[in-house]
Amino acid sequence: MLALLSFMKSKKWVNRQKNDQFVKKAKQLGYVNRAAFKLEEIEQKFKIIENSKEILELGSSPGGWTQVILNNNTNPKITCFDLLDMKINNQDIIFYKEDFLKYNFNNIKIKFDLVLSDVAPNTTGHQSTDHLRISQLIYEVINRLEITLKNQGSFIFKIWKGEEEKEIIKILKKIFDKVEYFKPKSSRQESSEIFIISRGFKLHEE
Ligand SMILES: C[S@@+](CC[C@H](N)C(=O)[O-])C[C@H]1O[C@@H](n2cnc3c(N)ncnc32)[C@H](O)[C@@H]1O
């Protein structure tokens, strides 16, 4: 029964992919996934990538967001972290195949103008569990901003909506000048994902 259910689910997934205009468009434009369009829309509105030189990407594989960075910035230096391999590679990218939770970011001697997080746990399908899991990862990213982000830097991340969100926004409002929500058109309406754009990091100098 479980196997049948999961088969039906996967067939539904295949059909959805086939009919999805952003999946088609991604293939035509050479993007590795449709996630690229979400960051592209964020960039069209906020123009943060074009003004950022050093960029840290957490949860970077297979590399759709990295492609968007390369398309919107003529000379970026991109540092990527993921558990899985990237499909995109060039001289502007340094890739760490690492669990970012276990990595000591003090080893990276530079600070970044922009931290991007698209890290996501494997989903269970149980909305509040998935929300709590991604929130946990976001708290971990926020805890690392003091050592990764430059003063006045920006932070963009994805979260699945839920009860932790208010607390996260509250924390961000204390450490950034401006915090905004964004739901791109390319993000499926039925998806609870939302993007949070924070600008003007107030680095706590010692
Ligand atoms: C939605 S995908 C990222 C898609 C990517 N932004 C792109 O455009 O191609 C989420 C990624 O988070 C990664 N991830 C989850 N937990 C992680 C961790 N602790 N450290 C590093 N990467 C992690 C997963 O391996 C997965 O590739």
The ligand as an SDF file (V2000), in Angstrom:
LIG
                    3D

 27 29  0  0  0  0  0  0  0  0999 V2000
   16.7070   23.3500   -2.3320 C   0  0  0  0  0  0  0  0  0  0  0  0
   18.2760   22.6200   -2.4300 S   0  0  0  0  0  0  0  0  0  0  0  0
   19.2950   23.9530   -2.9670 C   0  0  0  0  0  0  0  0  0  0  0  0
   19.1150   24.3160   -4.4170 C   0  0  0  0  0  0  0  0  0  0  0  0
   20.1480   25.3150   -4.8920 C   0  0  0  0  0  0  0  0  0  0  0  0
   19.9710   26.6090   -4.2420 N   0  0  0  0  0  0  0  0  0  0  0  0
   20.0970   25.5060   -6.3690 C   0  0  0  0  0  0  0  0  0  0  0  0
   19.6020   26.5550   -6.8050 O   0  0  0  0  0  0  0  0  0  0  0  0
   20.5300   24.6250   -7.1130 O   0  0  0  0  0  0  0  0  0  0  0  0
   18.7260   22.4660   -0.7440 C   0  0  0  0  0  0  0  0  0  0  0  0
   20.1390   21.9670   -0.5370 C   0  0  0  0  0  0  0  0  0  0  0  0
   20.4740   22.0960    0.8470 O   0  0  0  0  0  0  0  0  0  0  0  0
   21.4910   21.1360    1.0870 C   0  0  0  0  0  0  0  0  0  0  0  0
   21.7070   20.9690    2.5360 N   0  0  0  0  0  0  0  0  0  0  0  0
   20.8100   20.5770    3.4710 C   0  0  0  0  0  0  0  0  0  0  0  0
   21.3960   20.5340    4.6960 N   0  0  0  0  0  0  0  0  0  0  0  0
   22.6950   20.9350    4.5260 C   0  0  0  0  0  0  0  0  0  0  0  0
   23.7950   21.0900    5.4130 C   0  0  0  0  0  0  0  0  0  0  0  0
   23.6800   20.8460    6.7260 N   0  0  0  0  0  0  0  0  0  0  0  0
   24.9840   21.5130    4.9000 N   0  0  0  0  0  0  0  0  0  0  0  0
   25.1130   21.7610    3.5730 C   0  0  0  0  0  0  0  0  0  0  0  0
   24.0860   21.6250    2.6790 N   0  0  0  0  0  0  0  0  0  0  0  0
   22.8880   21.2100    3.1470 C   0  0  0  0  0  0  0  0  0  0  0  0
   20.9460   19.9010    0.3870 C   0  0  0  0  0  0  0  0  0  0  0  0
   21.9670   18.9670    0.1330 O   0  0  0  0  0  0  0  0  0  0  0  0
   20.3370   20.4980   -0.8910 C   0  0  0  0  0  0  0  0  0  0  0  0
   21.2140   20.3870   -1.9890 O   0  0  0  0  0  0  0  0  0  0  0  0
  1  2  1  0
  2  3  1  0
  2 10  1  0
  3  4  1  0
  4  5  1  0
  5  6  1  0
  5  7  1  0
  7  8  2  0
  7  9  1  0
 10 11  1  0
 11 12  1  0
 11 26  1  0
 12 13  1  0
 13 14  1  0
 13 24  1  0
 14 15  1  0
 14 23  1  0
 15 16  2  0
 16 17  1  0
 17 18  1  0
 17 23  2  0
 18 19  1  0
 18 20  2  0
 20 21  1  0
 21 22  2  0
 22 23  1  0
 24 25  1  0
 24 26  1  0
 26 27  1  0
M  CHG  2   2   1   9  -1
M  END
$$$$
